Amino acid sequence: MSIHFVIEMQVIEMQREQTAQSVMRALDSYKARLRNSVERTRRRLADFETRYQVTTAHFLKKMTAEDLAGGDLEYVEWAGEAKLLAGLEDELGELEHAHYAGGADMGI
């Protein structure tokens, strides 16, 4: 094996590591934004729950737009926030387990 080949392989591995670190930093940043969105959405749901003195689960199962002072618009907003929260939490849950499997872990 020539020294030139070894150096090239080391450079390639360094580039992979730098790329992986960049991707992981981007993922960490995205996860932080998702966490902020989850908290903001939970606060919005809590506002509805406080206003109507029922849980979001109760609202989704038992209430209709006619039960809300704001009618259809408020119903759609509350239901939309609940659906948004579920999606955000699912996505965040999947990303929480993301990690970089370096060359050694991948058999490279």
KAFENQUI-V629552 format. One record per pair of residues at least 6 apart in sequence whose ideal C-beta (glycine too) atoms are under 8 Angstrom apart, sorted by sequence separation. I is the first residue (numbers start at 1). J is the second residue. D is the distance in whole Angstrom. If there is no record, write none. Layout:
# KAFENQUI-V629552
I|J|D ; I|J|D
This chain:
# KAFENQUI-V629552
49|55|6 ; 65|71|5 ; 68|74|5 ; 49|56|6 ; 52|59|7 ; 65|72|5 ; 68|75|6 ; 70|77|8 ; 48|56|7 ; 54|62|8 ; 54|63|7 ; 65|74|7 ; 49|59|8 ; 65|75|4 ; 68|78|7 ; 45|56|5 ; 48|59|7 ; 52|63|8 ; 64|75|7 ; 65|76|8 ; 63|75|8 ; 52|67|8 ; 52|68|7 ; 59|78|6 ; 60|79|7 ; 59|79|8 ; 56|78|7 ; 60|82|6 ; 59|82|8 ; 48|74|8 ; 56|82|5 ; 48|77|8 ; 48|78|5 ; 45|78|7 ; 48|81|7 ; 45|81|5 ; 44|81|5 ; 45|82|6 ; 41|81|6 ; 45|85|7 ; 41|84|5 ; 42|85|7 ; 41|85|5 ; 38|85|7 ; 41|88|6 ; 38|88|5 ; 37|88|5 ; 38|89|6 ; 34|88|6 ; 38|92|6 ; 34|91|6 ; 35|92|7 ; 34|92|5 ; 31|92|6 ; 34|95|7 ; 31|95|5 ; 30|95|7 ; 31|96|7 ; 27|95|6 ; 27|98|6 ; 24|98|8 ; 24|99|8 ; 24|100|6 ; 23|100|7 ; 21|100|8 ; 20|100|4 ; 20|102|7 ; 17|102|7 ; 16|102|8 ; 16|103|6 ; 13|103|6
